Amino acid sequence: MERKIKLSRDQVQHFVNVTSKCDFDIDIYYNRYVVDAKSFLGVYGLDFSRPLYVSYNGYHRELEELLRECAIAC
């Protein structure tokens, strides 16, 4: 599954905390720059002025709620 989100620097710690609870791989990326969504330094190093894409295969209720809050129109 892939979701398009907008994330701010203030939201990074919460985002990483939620993704770290998931037992499946989660990537966050833009263009060809891909990082592990469970890595604080990786996520914090992204360009937050751009729309970001989250790619994952699994379900976690808290993750779905977070992605819904951060979602932007496609």
N, C-alpha and C positions, 0 to 999 in steps of 0.2 A: 504494500500500500504506500502511496506517496501523498504527502500533504504540503501545501504551500503556506508558509507562516511568515510573520514579521516578529522579530525578537529584539528586545532592547538589552543593553548591558546589565540593567538592573534585574532582568528576568533570568539571567544565565544560571545562577546558583540554583534557583528553584527548578529550572528546566533539567539540569544535570541530576539533581536529586531524584526527580521523578523518573527520568530515563534509566537511572541506575537500579531502580527497583524492578525493572523488566528483565525477564529471563531470555530475551531474544535480542539479536543485533539491531541497532538503530544507527543510521547514518544521517548526518545533516550536511547539506552541500549547496553550493551555487556554482554555476559554470562547471569547471573541472576540478574545483577544490572540494574535496570530500574529507570529513573528519568523523570520528566516532562520537556520537551524541552523548556518550557517558563520560567523556573527557572534558573536564572543566577548561583546561588550557586550550584544547582544540576548539571548543565552541566559542570561548572568549576571544579567540584570534580571528573569528569571522568578521566580515564586513556587514555591520548591522544596518547599513543604509540600503542594502539590497534585500529583495525577497529571498527567503531561504526555503529549501525543500527538505523535508524529513521523509526518509525511506525506511520502512520496517515491515516485518512479516510476523504478526502476532497481535494479541489483544491484551491490553491492560487498561482498566477503567480510568485510573487517574491520568494516564498518558492521553487517552482520548479526550478527556475533559480539558486538559492543558492545551492540546492541539486545537481544540474547538475555540478556546479563548484567544489563541494567537493567530487563528486562521485569517487569511486575506482572500479576497475574491480571485478566482483564476482567470 
